[in-house]
Amino acid sequence: MRQAHMNESVSINIRAKVRQRDLIDQAADQQGRSRSDFMLEAACRKAEDVLLDQTFFTVDAKTFEKFQTLLNKPLPATARLQRLLATKAPWDK
């Protein structure tokens, strides 16, 4: 089997229901993009999210302690923060 080079285009075939295709086409048209371009960008974004969720970072104890200190430090009570906290979530409206 021949291995593709990094910049070489390859074909990816998938089956979809008519309503799925129509939904994708509607969204792609809204953005002025082709179905293939829209689907490929969406699939790559999801693939990156999945891989980044699996990324493991290691730090030394001192760095981790600083990180935890920052997480536990309360945010300053600015007007912007107070507005944000007072805003109802869209699902609570």
trRosetta pair geometry for C-beta under 8 A, 3 or more apart (Angstrom, degrees):
i j d omega theta_ij theta_ji phi_ij phi_ji
4 8 4.6 -142 -169 75 93 124
4 10 5.2 -57 -93 -60 162 125
5 8 4.4 97 54 -15 83 113
12 40 7.8 130 45 -98 137 94
16 20 4.2 -125 -178 88 108 124
16 21 4.9 133 101 -55 128 86
16 24 7.5 -29 180 3 167 138
17 20 4.6 93 56 4 79 105
17 21 7.1 -150 91 -5 40 86
18 21 5.8 -56 -150 37 32 110
18 22 6.2 31 154 -20 66 108
19 22 5.5 -52 -143 38 33 113
19 23 6.3 39 155 -22 65 104
20 23 5.8 -53 -149 34 30 112
20 24 6.4 28 154 -15 64 107
21 24 5.8 -58 -149 39 31 110
21 25 6.1 31 153 -20 66 108
21 35 7.7 6 -159 -143 79 141
22 25 5.6 -53 -144 38 30 113
22 26 6.3 35 155 -24 64 104
23 26 5.8 -52 -149 32 29 112
23 27 6.6 23 155 -12 63 106
24 27 6.0 -59 -150 40 31 107
24 28 6.1 29 154 -19 67 110
24 35 5.9 71 129 -143 111 93
24 38 6.4 153 -178 103 88 130
24 39 6.2 20 -163 -73 135 99
25 28 5.6 -55 -141 40 30 111
25 29 6.1 33 158 -21 65 106
25 35 5.7 -27 -93 -89 71 110
26 29 5.9 -54 -148 36 26 111
26 30 6.5 34 151 -26 61 105
27 30 5.5 -49 -151 28 33 118
27 31 6.8 13 156 -3 63 106
27 38 6.4 143 103 -173 96 146
28 31 6.2 -70 -155 47 31 98
28 33 4.9 -101 -162 80 80 84
28 34 6.4 -34 177 128 133 15
28 35 5.1 -136 -2 -90 173 47
28 37 7.3 121 -144 66 114 85
28 38 3.7 -114 -99 -22 99 154
28 39 7.8 -31 -75 -30 127 74
29 32 7.3 35 -171 -76 34 31
31 38 6.7 134 57 -100 130 111
33 37 4.6 -121 179 88 108 121
33 38 4.7 133 101 -59 125 90
33 41 7.8 -42 175 10 161 138
34 37 4.4 91 55 8 87 103
34 38 6.7 -154 88 -6 43 87
35 38 5.9 -60 -147 39 27 111
35 39 6.1 21 159 -15 66 112
36 39 6.0 -60 -143 41 26 106
36 40 6.0 23 161 -18 64 112
37 40 6.0 -58 -143 38 25 109
37 41 6.3 23 160 -17 63 109
38 41 6.1 -61 -150 37 25 107
38 42 6.3 19 156 -14 63 112
39 42 5.8 -59 -145 40 29 109
39 43 6.0 27 159 -17 67 110
40 43 5.8 -55 -142 39 28 109
40 44 6.2 27 158 -18 64 109
41 44 5.9 -57 -146 38 27 109
41 45 6.3 30 155 -21 63 106
42 45 5.8 -53 -148 34 29 112
42 46 6.5 26 155 -15 63 106
43 46 5.8 -57 -149 39 31 109
43 47 6.2 34 152 -22 66 107
44 47 5.5 -52 -144 37 33 114
44 48 6.4 36 155 -20 65 102
45 48 5.9 -53 -152 34 29 111
45 49 6.6 32 150 -20 62 105
46 49 5.5 -52 -150 34 35 115
46 50 6.5 35 153 -19 66 103
47 50 5.8 -52 -149 35 32 111
47 51 6.4 25 155 -13 65 108
48 51 5.9 -60 -146 42 30 107
48 52 5.9 28 158 -18 68 110
49 52 5.9 -58 -141 39 26 108
49 53 6.3 31 157 -24 62 106
50 53 5.9 -56 -152 31 27 113
50 54 6.9 18 152 -13 60 109
51 54 5.8 -64 -156 37 35 109
51 55 7.1 55 145 -46 65 91
52 55 5.4 -28 -156 -5 44 121
59 63 3.9 -107 169 91 122 128
59 64 5.1 154 88 -55 112 81
59 67 7.1 103 69 -17 160 139
60 63 5.1 90 56 12 73 104
60 64 7.0 -142 96 -6 35 92
61 64 5.7 -59 -146 39 30 112
61 65 6.3 35 155 -24 65 105
62 65 5.7 -52 -150 32 30 113
62 66 6.7 31 151 -17 62 103
63 66 5.7 -53 -152 35 34 112
63 67 6.4 37 149 -22 65 105
64 67 5.4 -51 -148 35 35 116
64 68 6.4 34 154 -18 66 104
65 68 5.8 -53 -147 37 31 109
65 69 6.4 36 152 -22 63 105
66 69 5.6 -53 -150 34 31 115
66 70 6.6 31 153 -18 64 104
67 70 5.9 -57 -154 35 30 110
67 71 6.5 29 151 -18 65 107
68 71 5.5 -53 -146 36 35 113
68 72 6.2 23 159 -11 67 111
69 72 6.1 -65 -145 44 26 103
69 73 6.3 37 154 -38 63 105
70 73 5.7 -47 -145 18 31 117
75 78 7.8 -71 147 9 101 93
75 81 5.7 174 119 -117 129 153
76 81 7.3 161 90 0 57 149
77 81 6.1 -124 -144 75 38 129
77 82 6.4 53 -176 -56 81 101
78 81 4.8 98 54 6 78 100
78 82 7.0 -143 95 -3 42 87
79 82 5.6 -56 -147 39 33 113
79 83 6.3 38 153 -22 66 104
80 83 5.8 -53 -150 33 29 112
80 84 6.5 30 151 -19 62 106
81 84 5.6 -54 -149 35 33 114
81 85 6.3 28 155 -15 67 107
82 85 5.9 -56 -144 40 30 107
82 86 6.1 24 157 -16 64 113
83 86 5.9 -63 -144 41 27 107
83 87 6.5 37 154 -35 63 104
84 87 5.9 -51 -153 18 30 115
88 92 4.7 -128 -177 88 100 113
88 93 5.3 126 113 -73 129 78
89 92 4.6 82 58 6 84 108
89 93 7.5 -138 91 -24 45 82
90 93 5.9 -42 -156 7 37 118
